[in-house]
Amino acid sequence: MTPKAQSLRSQIGARIRELRNERRWTQSQLAELLGISQNYLSVLERGQGSFTAEHLLTILKHFNVPIDYFSYGKVTVEGQIQNALARQGAGHLLESTDIIPSSRLKEAADAIRETLLSAVSARQITAIAPVLVAHARNINLPKLKAQLAEAGIDRRLPWVVENTKDALAAELRGELPRQTAVAYEQARLVLQDAFLPWAVTNFGAPRDIPEDILDADIASEKSKEETRRQSSDISKRWSILSRIQVEDFIQALRAARD
């Protein structure tokens, strides 16, 4: 057994022991629920054996906990988001095998929403571009925008979509494998159709709307001013305070297909 596999086995055993104690269950009670002996449960909780998938599903259902409950230690939201983006099309992002998938990030739209909500990494934000390419036909973009509106950051989605469609258009002007070119053009058309109503609405919106600070390193008035000077026309149009440019989305598309 590899060290990583042993570590995961010990991690799951420890979390199940913690859960049992939190719910004031004895080993005997949990062993009876799982259909195993108390001695064997003790072995599993010490990480000296593996719970079966049936055991884990029984525990999840009976104690009403999500599968990512079994993640243990320094599992960050950023790490979970990065793994989700990598699985959904951003293949250039490193996926950590130490992080159990979060039940909140099962779909591409979930990964995009949480990336824009957290906004902790420019690299993750631009990684939305290849995810949109992979799932453009299946993501309900108006619904996603409405979800972000509940948090007061709905302008982030049109901003990402405009950057992505412009990045796709730029790449389509170069030499691409036929399959890639077809996928890019299909995604660009889907994004364009979703974007047009947003652009019309934004054109008539008041220009004194508050800036949405996207970059995580903006922490002072000086950094705000510097970012304003460096921001793109797209960022200015959507009142998004960010140094991220279309070129950054282009680089994400290229990295994802390498």
C-alpha positions in Angstrom: 0.0 0.0 0.0 1.3 3.5 -0.9 1.9 6.0 1.9 -0.9 8.2 0.4 -3.4 5.3 0.5 -2.4 4.5 4.1 -2.8 8.2 5.1 -6.3 8.3 3.5 -7.3 5.1 5.3 -6.2 6.4 8.6 -7.9 9.8 7.9 -11.2 8.1 7.2 -11.0 5.9 10.3 -10.2 8.9 12.5 -13.1 10.9 11.1 -15.6 8.0 11.6 -14.4 7.6 15.2 -14.9 11.4 15.8 -18.3 11.2 14.2 -19.3 8.3 16.4 -18.1 10.1 19.5 -19.9 13.3 18.6 -23.2 11.4 18.2 -22.5 9.5 21.4 -22.6 6.1 19.8 -20.6 3.2 21.2 -18.4 1.0 19.0 -20.9 -1.8 19.6 -23.8 0.3 18.2 -21.9 1.3 15.1 -20.6 -2.2 14.5 -24.2 -3.5 14.6 -25.3 -0.9 12.1 -22.5 -1.9 9.7 -22.9 -5.6 10.3 -19.4 -6.2 11.5 -17.8 -7.1 14.8 -16.8 -4.5 17.4 -13.2 -5.8 17.2 -13.1 -5.3 13.5 -14.6 -1.8 13.7 -11.9 -0.9 16.2 -9.3 -2.1 13.6 -10.9 0.1 10.9 -11.1 3.2 13.1 -7.3 2.8 13.8 -6.7 2.9 10.0 -5.5 -0.7 10.0 -8.2 -1.8 7.5 -10.5 -0.3 4.9 -14.2 0.5 5.2 -16.1 -0.8 2.2 -18.1 1.6 0.0 -21.3 0.1 1.5 -20.0 0.9 5.0 -19.3 4.5 4.1 -22.6 5.0 2.3 -24.4 3.6 5.3 -22.6 6.0 7.6 -23.3 9.0 5.3 -27.0 8.2 5.1 -27.5 7.3 8.8 -25.6 10.3 10.2 -26.7 12.7 7.4 -23.2 14.0 6.6 -21.7 14.9 3.1 -18.9 12.8 1.6 -16.4 15.6 2.1 -16.9 15.2 5.9 -14.2 12.6 5.6 -11.7 15.2 4.5 -9.4 15.8 7.4 -6.7 18.4 8.3 -5.9 21.4 6.2 -8.3 21.0 3.4 -8.9 24.5 2.1 -11.8 25.8 0.0 -9.2 26.9 -2.5 -7.9 23.3 -2.8 -11.4 21.9 -3.3 -12.2 24.5 -5.9 -8.9 23.9 -7.8 -9.7 20.1 -7.8 -13.2 20.8 -9.1 -11.9 23.1 -11.9 -9.3 20.5 -12.9 -11.9 17.8 -13.1 -14.3 20.0 -15.1 -11.8 20.9 -17.9 -9.0 23.0 -16.5 -6.5 20.2 -17.0 -3.5 22.5 -16.5 -4.4 22.9 -12.8 -2.8 20.4 -10.4 -5.4 18.2 -8.8 -4.5 17.1 -5.3 -5.2 13.4 -4.6 -5.3 14.2 -0.8 -8.6 16.1 -1.0 -11.8 14.2 -1.1 -14.3 15.8 -3.7 -16.7 18.2 -2.1 -20.4 17.5 -2.6 -20.9 21.2 -3.2 -18.7 21.1 -6.3 -20.1 18.2 -8.3 -21.1 20.2 -11.5 -19.2 22.6 -13.7 -21.6 25.5 -12.7 -20.8 24.8 -9.1 -17.1 25.1 -9.7 -17.5 28.4 -11.6 -19.8 29.8 -8.9 -17.5 29.0 -6.0 -14.5 30.2 -7.9 -16.1 33.6 -8.5 -17.4 33.8 -4.9 -14.1 33.0 -3.3 -11.9 34.9 -5.9 -8.7 33.9 -4.1 -6.6 33.1 -7.2 -6.3 34.8 -10.5 -5.1 31.4 -11.9 -8.3 29.7 -10.8 -10.4 32.6 -12.2 -8.9 32.4 -15.7 -9.2 28.6 -15.5 -12.9 29.1 -15.8 -12.3 29.6 -19.6 -11.5 26.0 -20.4 -14.3 24.8 -18.1 -16.8 27.0 -20.1 -15.4 25.5 -23.3 -16.0 21.9 -22.0 -19.5 22.6 -20.6 -20.9 25.6 -22.4 -23.9 23.8 -23.8 -24.8 22.3 -20.4 -24.4 25.3 -18.0 -27.5 27.5 -17.3 -25.7 30.8 -17.4 -28.7 33.0 -16.5 -29.4 30.8 -13.5 -25.7 31.0 -12.5 -25.8 34.8 -12.8 -28.9 34.9 -10.6 -27.1 32.8 -7.9 -24.2 35.2 -7.9 -26.6 38.1 -7.7 -27.7 36.8 -4.3 -24.2 37.5 -3.1 -24.1 40.9 -4.9 -21.4 39.9 -7.4 -23.5 39.1 -10.5 -21.3 41.3 -12.8 -18.4 38.8 -12.4 -20.1 36.3 -14.7 -20.6 38.6 -17.7 -17.0 39.8 -17.1 -15.7 36.2 -17.2 -17.9 35.4 -20.2 -16.8 38.4 -22.2 -13.1 37.7 -21.4 -13.5 34.1 -22.4 -15.4 34.7 -25.7 -12.8 37.3 -26.7 -10.0 34.8 -25.8 -11.7 32.2 -27.9 -12.0 34.5 -30.8 -8.3 35.4 -30.6 -7.3 31.7 -30.5 -9.6 30.9 -33.5 -7.7 33.4 -35.6 -4.6 31.2 -35.2 -3.9 27.6 -36.2 -5.7 25.0 -34.1 -6.5 21.3 -34.5 -9.8 20.9 -36.1 -11.5 19.3 -33.1 -10.3 22.1 -30.9 -11.4 24.8 -33.3 -14.9 23.3 -33.5 -15.2 23.1 -29.7 -14.0 26.7 -29.4 -16.4 28.0 -32.0 -19.3 26.2 -30.5 -18.5 27.5 -27.0 -18.0 31.1 -28.4 -21.4 31.1 -30.0 -23.1 29.8 -26.8 -21.3 32.5 -24.7 -22.1 35.2 -27.3 -25.8 34.3 -27.1 -25.8 34.5 -23.3 -23.7 37.6 -23.2 -25.8 39.9 -25.6 -28.7 40.5 -23.2 -26.3 41.2 -20.4 -24.4 43.7 -22.6 -27.6 45.5 -23.5 -28.7 45.8 -19.9 -25.3 46.9 -18.8 -25.1 49.6 -21.5 -28.1 51.3 -20.0 -27.0 50.9 -16.3 -25.9 53.9 -14.3 -22.1 54.5 -14.4 -21.8 55.3 -10.7 -22.3 51.7 -9.5 -19.7 50.6 -6.8 -16.6 48.8 -8.0 -16.5 45.1 -7.4 -13.0 44.3 -6.0 -11.9 41.0 -7.5 -8.2 40.7 -7.1 -7.3 39.3 -3.7 -4.2 41.4 -3.2 -6.0 44.8 -3.4 -5.7 46.1 0.2 -5.3 49.8 0.0 -6.3 52.9 -1.9 -2.9 52.9 -3.6 -3.4 49.4 -4.8 -6.9 50.3 -6.0 -5.5 53.2 -8.0 -2.8 51.0 -9.5 -5.3 48.4 -10.5 -7.6 50.9 -12.1 -4.7 52.1 -14.3 -3.9 48.5 -15.3 -7.5 47.3 -15.7 -8.8 46.3 -19.2 -11.7 47.9 -21.0 -13.8 44.8 -20.2 -13.1 45.3 -16.5 -13.9 49.0 -16.7 -17.1 48.2 -18.6 -18.3 45.9 -15.8 -16.9 47.9 -12.9 -14.7 45.0 -11.9 -11.4 46.0 -10.2 -8.9 43.6 -11.5 -5.6 43.4 -13.3 -6.7 40.2 -15.2 -6.6 40.7 -19.0 -8.0 38.8 -22.0 -4.4 37.5 -22.5 -4.5 35.7 -19.2 -7.6 33.8 -20.3 -5.8 33.0 -23.6 -2.9 31.6 -21.7 -5.3 29.5 -19.6 -6.9 28.0 -22.8 -3.5 27.2 -24.2 -2.3 25.6 -20.9 -5.4 23.5 -20.7 -4.9 22.0 -24.1 -1.1 21.3 -23.8 
